[in-house]
Amino acid sequence: MNRDSILIRGGTVVVGDDVMKASVLVRGETIAEVGELAGVSADRVVDATGLLVLPGAIDPHVHFNETNKGHKGVHHYFTGGRAAAFGGTTAIVDFADQLHGQPLLSVLDVKKEQARGQAVIDWNVHPIINQVTPEVVEEIPAVVAAGLPTIKCFMTFRSLTGESAVNMYSGKPGRIISDQDYVDLTTPLGEAGGMLMVHAEDSTIIDKIAMDKMARGETRAIDHAQCRPPMAEAHAIQRIAGVAKKTGCPVYIVHLSSIDGLGEVTAAKENGIPIWAETCPHFLIFTEEWLKREDGYKWLGSPPLRDEATQEVLWEALRDGRISVMATDDCAFSLESKLAGAENFEFCPEGMPGIEPRLTIMYSEGVAKGRITLPQLVELTATAPARLFGFAPKKGTLTPGSDADIVLFDPSVRWTMSQETLHMASDYTSYEGVEVTGKVAKVFSRGELIVDGEEFLAEPGRGRFVPCKLG
């Protein structure tokens, strides 16, 4: 395709708080102009009449090439990236576990090798730290300077049965680091301009409930959820907010799921603590009732699904800004892998395939039902992730000079999500039978048309590593 210039004409363009009938001129990989552009010509004209013109979404929370409880995930840089693109996502941030005995920055080499010849959209990576040593602490400034400013840690996942969750780095059970470790880690991280991401569930609360349930043979998906009550999330957030207050390092709470957890985030914000939170589409669509089904393992993840009352509060928080980002926590496994834990949650790989439905769910359940506005949709899925994770100003917005990551979205299409209508690589979908309004029609990544209806046009390997720097 000739990428010299493209004129996307006649759509409804969302830029910041403005929703306007306008055209977008693309030159090469970059947005050149946005406006009426009545007398402007281009090598190619795309008719966007009746379509929304949105910035490409950014998903800051995906797990590609994941291994969990001995099971390998099915999304990697091609399969996961393709599904993301069909859902209107043009950049992702993956996770990479700290490698035993290796410099922390070596995780970038691992991910570059995984992405080589595979990546179809742009990407960055969050290193995961499971053991805080003097060497790791000393390396933090170099990791941030290399374009990896966001580091993740866990406050949960201590092994209950041994091998399934042993921390290979310390030889101790689980992935948990101590509160003092958090202080030691976040002091240089904050000084270097980085941010800490936290899986906030308190294992002290979770483990006692889980051990009692396992002793009674209560090990199905709903039992897993009952092991991880809202108070576990809230207590963990309270603890990490205390660390952020002490060190000044910004903190980002991943996959916020509960009213109690939201209350702690809100209280910390009101006290001037630099803290942000994301939530995920599955918390807005499914409730704990799904976990009571015979196939409840399909929805098993941590933190677990909550109730309908929680869903409405999460929507309110998305609307008023207490929750800043809509991410997916995509973690896709085969049905065979999920079935391994059908009778015992300790052996069920956690998470669900979700990288594709996000934009449509947010439009259908959010905008179309009056819960959020179009500018809020863009803020939650594109602009805020770009700003918080260091992709801005090149991504997350349709402004001159930014990357031409553009989604044409048809708000009139009604369809039903299923294994057949979605493009994720798992052989099942948690979204089976979900009826929605709105569908991605075309996707441009840096000016290149990569999705055209049901046709995927991107060549494997075209996706780039994007070094990020927080503002």
N, C-alpha and C positions, 0 to 999 in steps of 0.2 A: 504494500500500500504506500502511496506517496504521502509522506508525512511532512511535506513542506508547510502546508497550511490547511486547516479545517475550520469551517464556519458552522457552528451548531446554532441553528436559527429557530426562533419562534417558541422556545420552551419557557417554562416558569422557573426562573433561576433563583436560587437561594444563596445570598451572600451576607454573612453576618445576620443581623436582624431583618434584613430586607428580603422580601419575596416579590419578584417583579418579572413581567414579561420582557425578555431580553434575549440577546444572542451572545455567544461566546466564541471568540476567535483564538484559535490555537496555531502557533508557529513552532514547528519542530516538537520539542518535548514540553513546551511552556505555554501557559495562558498569556496571550498578548493583550486582549481587550475584552471588556464585558460591557454591554450596553445595547442601545438600539441598533447600531451598526448597519443602518439602512443602505448606505452606499458602498459597503465593504464587500469585496470579492475574495474568493479563496480557491485553492486547487480542488477542494471537495466541500460540498455543502450537505449537512445532515439536517433533515427536517425533524425538529423536536416538538412540533405542534401537539398539544395535549399531554406532553410529558413534563415531569419535574427534572430539572438539571441540578444535580447535587455534586458536591466534592466527593471523591472516592473515600470510602470509609476506612478507618484505621482500627485494627483489632489489636490491642496491646496485651492480649492474654490468650495465647494458643500453645498447644503442646504438640509439636511435630516430632516424628521419630521417637515417640514416647515409649518407655517400658515401665509397666506398673504391675507389681506382684507377679513377675515372670511372664507377662503377656506383652507382646509388641503391638503398638498402635498401628492403625492403617492410614493415618494421614502423615505424609511427609511433604517435602517442598513442592512436589508437583501435584499430588492428589489433593493435599490440603489447600494449596494455593489456587488450584483450579476451582474447588468448591467455594473458596473465599471470593474469587472473582465473580462467579455466578451470583453470589449474594451481594455484590457491589462493594466488596472490600479490595483495596488496592495496595495496602501495606499491612504487615503484621509484625508483632514482636513475639518471638519464640522464647523458650526457656532452655537452659543448659546447665546440667548438674556439674558442680565442682568435681574435678578429676583427682583421684587420690594420688598424692605425691607430685602433682603437676602444678605449674603456675596457674592462677585463676584465669588469666587471659587466654590460656590454651583452649578454653571452651569456644572462643571465637573461631579458632582454626578448625575445630570439630564441626561447627555449624557451617562454615564456608565450604567444607568438603561435602557435607550433606546437601547444600544448596547448589553446588557446582553442577551444571547441566540439568538441573531440576527446577529451580525456582522460577516461577512465572510472574510473581509480583514482588515488590520491594520488601525488605525485611531488616530487622534488628534483633537483638537477643538480650535477655535478662540472665546474667549468671545467677545460679542458685548456690548459696553457701550453706553447707551442712556442718562445717567445723571452722571455728574462728581460731586461728593461730597467729602468732606474731608475724609470720611471713605473709599471711593473707591480709592482715591489717596494713602492712607496709606496702602491699601491692595495689591497694584501693585507688590511690590517685592515678596510677598508670592505666588502670582499667577504665576509669571515667574518661581520662584523656583520649583513650582509644575509641571513644564513641559508644561506650556501654555504661551509661550513667545510672542505670536502675538495677538494683540487686535485690533478689528475693530470698526470704528466709521463712521458716515454718515454726509455729508454736504448737504443732500437733504432729501426729504420726509417730508415736512410740509403739514399737512392736508389742503385740500381746501374745503372739505364738512363736516368736523367734525369727526364723529365717526370712519371712516375707517382708520385713521392714527394717532389717538391721542396717544401721548406718555404717557403710563400708569404709568411711573415712576415719571414724574414731573407734570403730569396733563396738560402740555402744548401741543399744536399741534405738531405732527411730531416727528422725531428722531434726530433732529439737535442739536449739541452742539456748543457753541460759540468758537471763535478763542482763547479767554483767557482760556477756558476749555481745549483746545488742548495743550496750553502751560503748564497748571497745570498737565495735564495727561502725556504728553510725557517727562517731566523732570524726574520723577521717573522711567518711563518705559525705557527710554534710559539708565539711570544709572544702572538699574537692568539687562540690557542685552536683552531687548525686542525690538519689532518692532511694529509700528503702521500701520494698514491697513486702507485705506480710500476709501469709495465710494465718488469719487470726481465729484460732479455736484453742481453748485452753485444755491441754491434755490431762491436767490434774483432775478436772471435772469429768472429762470424757472417759478416761481409763477405768475409773471405779465402776461407772455404769456399765461399760462394755464387758468388763470382767465378770460382773454379776450376771449379765445376760448370757454370756457364753457358758457360764457354769450351769445355767438353767436350760441351755439348748435353744435359746431365743436368738437366732442368727440370720433371720431373713432381712430383706431390704428395709422394711418398716422398723425393725429392731435397730438397724444401723442408724436410722434417723433419730430414734429415741435416745441413742447414746450421745448425741451431739446437740443438746438443747440450746436455745437462744442464749442462755446465760453463759455458756462456754465461749460463744463468740464475743459477747459483751465484755466479759472479764478479760479476755485476751486483748481486746482493743483498748480497754482501760490501762492495762499494763504497758502496751507499746506506746500509747499516748504519753505516758509518764516518761518513757525513754526519750521520745521526741522533744518533750518539754525540757528535759535535762541537757540534751546535746544540740538541739536546734535543727537536727536533720529532718527534712520532709519525709513523711510516711504516707504510703498509699495502701489502703486496705483492699485486697482482692476479693472478688465474689461475695460482697456483703449480702446477707440473706435474711436478717431478722430485724424486728422492731427494736429489740434491746440493743443490738449492735449499732443500729442507726442512731439511737439515743446517745451512745458513747462517742460516736464520731461527731455528732452535733455539739455535744458538750465540750469536746476538745477544741473544735473550731471556735466556739464562743469564748474560750479561754486563750485564744491566740496561738494555739498549737498548729503548726503546718501539717495538716492531715487532709487527705482526700479519700474517696471511696468509689468503687465501681460496683455495679450489680450485673446480672446476666439474664438473658431472655427466659431461660428455663424457670427462673424463680417467679416470673410474671405470668407464665402460661400453665405450669403444672403445680399441683399441691401434693402434700404428703399422702393424699388419698391414692395417688398413682403408685406409691410404694407398697400399698397393701395388696396390689394385684399379684397374680401368680407370676407375671413377668416384670414385677417391680424392680428387679435388678437392672433393667434397661435405664432406669432413672436414678440409679444409686450413685451418689457423689458426696463430696464433703466441701462445704457444709451441705446439709440435706435440704430438700424441699420443705417449705413451711405451709401455712394455711392461707385461706382466701383473704382474711383480714390483713395479713402481712403483705400480700400482693398490692392491695390498695394503698397501703402506707408507702411501699416502695415507689409506686407510681407518683404519689404526692411528692416524694423526695426527689425524684427525677425532674418533676415539674418545677420545684422551687429551688433546686440547685444544691440541696444537701448531699445528693449523690451526683458525682461529676461526670461519670463515664459509663457507657453501656458496652461491655466487653462480652466475650462468649465463653471463655474457659474451655474451648474446644479440646476434647480429649477422646478421640474416636478409636474404638476397638471393634473387633468382629463379634458377632453374636455368640460364636463358640467361646470366645474369651470371657464374655460376660456371664455365660452359662456356668462357667467354672465356679462362680460364687453364688449361684442361684439359691443354694441351701445354707451357705455360710458366707456372710459379708466379708469376713477376713480374707477370703480368697477371690473376691470379685474386683477386677480392675475398676478403678473409680473414674467417673466422668461419662460424658456422652458426646456424640457428634453434634456440633452446633454452630460451626463456623459460617454456614451458608444462610440460615434463616433470619439472622439478626435484623437487617435493614427492613425486610418485609414485616417482621413481627412488630418492630417499633412503629412502622407506618400504620399497619392494620389495627393493632391494639392500642396504639398511642395517638397518632394524628387523626386517623379516621374516626376514632371514638371520642375525640375531644380531650384526651388526657394530657397531651402535649401539643405544641405547635410545630410547624415545619422547621423554623429556626432552631427550636430546641432539639429536634431530631438530628439536625446537622451538628449542633454543638456536642451532643452526647456521643455520636458515632464517629465524628471526624475532627472537628475543631478542637475540642477539649483533649482528646488523645494526642493530637499533634502538638498542642501546647504543653501538656504535662510530661510528655515523653521525648520532647526535643526534636520532633519532625518539622515544627513550624520554623520559619514561615513558608517553607517550600511545599508543605502538604497540609491537607485539612481545610482548604479554603479555595474558592474560585476567584482569585484576585490576580491581576497582572503580575507576572514574575514568578508565580507559583507553578509547580509541576502540573501538567495537564492530566491530572487524575480526575476523571469525570464519569459520573453515573447518570444515565438517562433512565428514569423510573416511571413506569406507567401506573398511575394511581387508580385506574379504572378496572384493571384485570382482577377478576375473582377466580381463585383456584384453591385446590386442596393439596397440602403438603403430603408427600408420601415418599417411599423409597424410590418410586419410579419418576416422580416429578422433581426431586432434589438430585444433587450431583455429588454428594459426599461419598467417600470410599467405603464406608461401613456397609454391611449387608443387612442393616436394619436402620430405622430412624425413630428416635423418640418422639418426633413430630408427626408421626403417621396419623392422617385423618384430620389434622388441624386446618380449618378453613380460614383463608386470609384474603385480604383485599390489597392489591398492589404487587408489582413484580418488576424486577430489573429487566430492562430492555436491551441496553447497550452499556458497555464499560470501556473506557479509555484509560490506559496506564501510560503516563508520560507521552500522551499524544498518540499512542498506538491502540487501535481497536482490538481488544482482546476477547470480548464477549459480544456476540451479535445474536440476540434471541437465544436459541438453543445451540448455537455454534460457538465452539471455543477455538480461538485463533492464535493464542500465544505460543511461541516456541519455548520449550523447556530450556532453562538457563538464562532467559532474558531478565529475570528479576535480579535486583541489585541489593547488596548490603548498603544500608544508609547509616553512616555514623551519626549519632545523635548528641545534642548538647542541650541541657536544660536551660531555660531562660531565667 
